[in-house]
Amino acid sequence: MGKYRYLLALILLFASCTKDSDFDPVKASEGTVKDAGLIAFKMIPLSANQVNVAFANTNPDQPLAKVILREDSTVLATTIVDTSPGMFTATFTYAFQAGKKYNFLVQSAASSKTIKQYRIPEYIHQYVSEYAYQKILPLTQGLGINSFDLSPSRNYLFITDYINNISQIKRVNLQTLAAENVSNSLSGLLIRAVSDDDILVYGDKTTQNLPATPDPGDDAEILARYSMLNQRSVFVDYVSSGYGRTSRIVDNHVLVTNPIYTRKTASLINLIDLSKVEYPLSNFDFRFISFYSFNDILYDNMIVNPANGQFSTPVTLDDNSGLVNIDHSTGYIFTATTVENAAHDFLNGYSVYKGNTLVYRSDTVALRSIDFPIIYNIKNDVVTFHQGFGYDTKVNIDGYYILDLKTKELKLVQADSSPYVIEDYQMKDGSVISIRADGVYKLTLK
């Protein structure tokens, strides 16, 4: 009897060592596995057969080491975690099957002979790609939304590339996609397009028509109009460089913040004759001048009438919401909302209105970025926009989504993940000019 018990014990031991479970033992020299629960992650589909799994560095003393792809309990693939500076990612190339559920185990490096093992319980591979990408202008270092603008005709894009500590302003013809150099001598930190050939920029001592007495403010900056035709800069006004906001140009008018401590005003400037409407900062909060809206001059959820400087309210919003943009061809108004939950997490959402009528309201999600286009192309009440997500314990896919404002259906149409803000100009033919940190792209429907 003792012999059979011994053989049975050996069989059970062998079975326990070969069974694939959530707590797969590893070599004794590496350590033992300890369940650490769920892990926050980002799934980034790269193709029909490839996915990148990204993680936050939750424990620098015991970094993540490898990831195991499984179907049920069957191991399909294993890969190490790339721990390059600022990165914790693992890329899998596998013949994923549509609709099939997969799961992942994520193991840390051993510490005190213990390996932490985290779980991603359910993943269905979803790669959707309705756009073809063409980089039309590479950027060495983009300087953000203040350093590019569309001309009023929407035929040209002006944008700054920062190369070897030198600003290089480029102009891109959006019909031919040809790019040309505007100037290497202008600062490029601020660009506002007055026409196809003229831009507002920060000037210097070579700017023409400077006042005899300069503004003495520490934050005073020369706002100048530069012409590509004669390559000259002409004085427009003094603005605040340290604190100021400068709107986009609408109907040849721009709203700026003048030097804070000397002028103590904001000004709506007529760029034809340089006449202006001034707003004392005692009852005008310059921080609410929007430089995101390309269709209207916006201030504190209101539209500024370029003709007379009066304000109007297109939609009534609560204290947690802000006006993003208005698509005047359809009348849709886009707003953003940020709320704080009981755990003091900030949750982001968005809403769509027509007048004061709510058409659509999203849920609110932590760490979600919503990149509405700077110029819309809404057809049949369908709007396309980009959204990205933070690390979560459930699957969210970054990319372009279409929202049918009639049926309220939201659908992923392009997997596209970027850690940077994406600014899109949607063209009438369905293509998109996409301004990103590494370049300007044209996205064309396949």
ChimeraX attribute file (.defattr): number of C-alpha atoms within 10 A of each C-alpha:
attribute: neighborCount
match mode: 1-to-1
recipient: residues
	/A:1	5
	/A:2	7
	/A:3	8
	/A:4	9
	/A:5	10
	/A:6	10
	/A:7	11
	/A:8	12
	/A:9	12
	/A:10	12
	/A:11	12
	/A:12	10
	/A:13	11
	/A:14	11
	/A:15	11
	/A:16	13
	/A:17	13
	/A:18	10
	/A:19	13
	/A:20	14
	/A:21	13
	/A:22	15
	/A:23	15
	/A:24	15
	/A:25	18
	/A:26	12
	/A:27	8
	/A:28	9
	/A:29	8
	/A:30	15
	/A:31	17
	/A:32	19
	/A:33	21
	/A:34	17
	/A:35	13
	/A:36	14
	/A:37	10
	/A:38	16
	/A:39	19
	/A:40	17
	/A:41	20
	/A:42	22
	/A:43	24
	/A:44	24
	/A:45	23
	/A:46	19
	/A:47	15
	/A:48	17
	/A:49	15
	/A:50	16
	/A:51	20
	/A:52	15
	/A:53	17
	/A:54	19
	/A:55	20
	/A:56	18
	/A:57	14
	/A:58	12
	/A:59	9
	/A:60	8
	/A:61	10
	/A:62	16
	/A:63	18
	/A:64	28
	/A:65	20
	/A:66	18
	/A:67	24
	/A:68	19
	/A:69	20
	/A:70	18
	/A:71	15
	/A:72	15
	/A:73	14
	/A:74	14
	/A:75	15
	/A:76	13
	/A:77	14
	/A:78	17
	/A:79	16
	/A:80	17
	/A:81	22
	/A:82	16
	/A:83	14
	/A:84	8
	/A:85	6
	/A:86	9
	/A:87	13
	/A:88	20
	/A:89	23
	/A:90	22
	/A:91	20
	/A:92	19
	/A:93	14
	/A:94	13
	/A:95	10
	/A:96	16
	/A:97	13
	/A:98	11
	/A:99	10
	/A:100	11
	/A:101	15
	/A:102	20
	/A:103	18
	/A:104	24
	/A:105	21
	/A:106	25
	/A:107	24
	/A:108	22
	/A:109	17
	/A:110	18
	/A:111	14
	/A:112	8
	/A:113	12
	/A:114	16
	/A:115	24
	/A:116	22
	/A:117	24
	/A:118	23
	/A:119	20
	/A:120	19
	/A:121	17
	/A:122	17
	/A:123	16
	/A:124	14
	/A:125	23
	/A:126	21
	/A:127	20
	/A:128	17
	/A:129	18
	/A:130	14
	/A:131	17
	/A:132	13
	/A:133	15
	/A:134	13
	/A:135	16
	/A:136	17
	/A:137	20
	/A:138	14
	/A:139	19
	/A:140	14
	/A:141	17
	/A:142	21
	/A:143	19
	/A:144	19
	/A:145	20
	/A:146	19
	/A:147	19
	/A:148	24
	/A:149	23
	/A:150	27
	/A:151	20
	/A:152	20
	/A:153	10
	/A:154	17
	/A:155	14
	/A:156	23
	/A:157	22
	/A:158	26
	/A:159	33
	/A:160	32
	/A:161	27
	/A:162	19
	/A:163	13
	/A:164	8
	/A:165	8
	/A:166	14
	/A:167	21
	/A:168	18
	/A:169	23
	/A:170	20
	/A:171	24
	/A:172	21
	/A:173	16
	/A:174	17
	/A:175	9
	/A:176	9
	/A:177	16
	/A:178	12
	/A:179	16
	/A:180	12
	/A:181	13
	/A:182	20
	/A:183	17
	/A:184	16
	/A:185	12
	/A:186	19
	/A:187	19
	/A:188	26
	/A:189	20
	/A:190	22
	/A:191	24
	/A:192	25
	/A:193	26
	/A:194	26
	/A:195	18
	/A:196	19
	/A:197	16
	/A:198	19
	/A:199	21
	/A:200	24
	/A:201	23
	/A:202	23
	/A:203	24
	/A:204	17
	/A:205	7
	/A:206	11
	/A:207	18
	/A:208	15
	/A:209	11
	/A:210	18
	/A:211	10
	/A:212	6
	/A:213	6
	/A:214	11
	/A:215	18
	/A:216	11
	/A:217	16
	/A:218	13
	/A:219	18
	/A:220	23
	/A:221	21
	/A:222	22
	/A:223	24
	/A:224	23
	/A:225	25
	/A:226	25
	/A:227	18
	/A:228	14
	/A:229	8
	/A:230	8
	/A:231	10
	/A:232	14
	/A:233	24
	/A:234	18
	/A:235	22
	/A:236	23
	/A:237	20
	/A:238	24
	/A:239	27
	/A:240	25
	/A:241	21
	/A:242	12
	/A:243	14
	/A:244	19
	/A:245	21
	/A:246	26
	/A:247	23
	/A:248	29
	/A:249	28
	/A:250	20
	/A:251	17
	/A:252	17
	/A:253	24
	/A:254	21
	/A:255	29
	/A:256	26
	/A:257	27
	/A:258	31
	/A:259	25
	/A:260	21
	/A:261	13
	/A:262	14
	/A:263	18
	/A:264	16
	/A:265	22
	/A:266	27
	/A:267	21
	/A:268	25
	/A:269	22
	/A:270	20
	/A:271	17
	/A:272	10
	/A:273	9
	/A:274	12
	/A:275	12
	/A:276	17
	/A:277	16
	/A:278	17
	/A:279	18
	/A:280	13
	/A:281	15
	/A:282	8
	/A:283	8
	/A:284	15
	/A:285	15
	/A:286	23
	/A:287	12
	/A:288	13
	/A:289	25
	/A:290	24
	/A:291	20
	/A:292	18
	/A:293	20
	/A:294	20
	/A:295	18
	/A:296	23
	/A:297	28
	/A:298	26
	/A:299	22
	/A:300	17
	/A:301	22
	/A:302	21
	/A:303	18
	/A:304	21
	/A:305	17
	/A:306	21
	/A:307	12
	/A:308	10
	/A:309	19
	/A:310	11
	/A:311	16
	/A:312	13
	/A:313	16
	/A:314	16
	/A:315	18
	/A:316	15
	/A:317	15
	/A:318	7
	/A:319	9
	/A:320	10
	/A:321	18
	/A:322	20
	/A:323	25
	/A:324	18
	/A:325	26
	/A:326	24
	/A:327	17
	/A:328	11
	/A:329	10
	/A:330	14
	/A:331	11
	/A:332	21
	/A:333	22
	/A:334	19
	/A:335	21
	/A:336	20
	/A:337	21
	/A:338	18
	/A:339	16
	/A:340	13
	/A:341	10
	/A:342	6
	/A:343	6
	/A:344	8
	/A:345	13
	/A:346	16
	/A:347	16
	/A:348	20
	/A:349	19
	/A:350	20
	/A:351	19
	/A:352	20
	/A:353	20
	/A:354	17
	/A:355	14
	/A:356	13
	/A:357	12
	/A:358	13
	/A:359	15
	/A:360	17
	/A:361	15
	/A:362	14
	/A:363	10
	/A:364	16
	/A:365	16
	/A:366	18
	/A:367	15
	/A:368	18
	/A:369	19
	/A:370	17
	/A:371	16
	/A:372	22
	/A:373	22
	/A:374	20
	/A:375	21
	/A:376	23
	/A:377	20
	/A:378	18
	/A:379	13
	/A:380	9
	/A:381	13
	/A:382	16
	/A:383	18
	/A:384	21
	/A:385	19
	/A:386	24
	/A:387	20
	/A:388	20
	/A:389	21
	/A:390	18
	/A:391	18
	/A:392	17
	/A:393	14
	/A:394	16
	/A:395	19
	/A:396	16
	/A:397	22
	/A:398	23
	/A:399	21
	/A:400	23
	/A:401	19
	/A:402	17
	/A:403	18
	/A:404	18
	/A:405	17
	/A:406	11
	/A:407	10
	/A:408	14
	/A:409	11
	/A:410	15
	/A:411	12
	/A:412	22
	/A:413	17
	/A:414	19
	/A:415	21
	/A:416	19
	/A:417	19
	/A:418	14
	/A:419	10
	/A:420	12
	/A:421	17
	/A:422	21
	/A:423	23
	/A:424	24
	/A:425	19
	/A:426	21
	/A:427	16
	/A:428	11
	/A:429	9
	/A:430	12
	/A:431	18
	/A:432	23
	/A:433	23
	/A:434	21
	/A:435	24
	/A:436	21
	/A:437	20
	/A:438	15
	/A:439	17
	/A:440	22
	/A:441	20
	/A:442	21
	/A:443	19
	/A:444	16
	/A:445	12
	/A:446	9
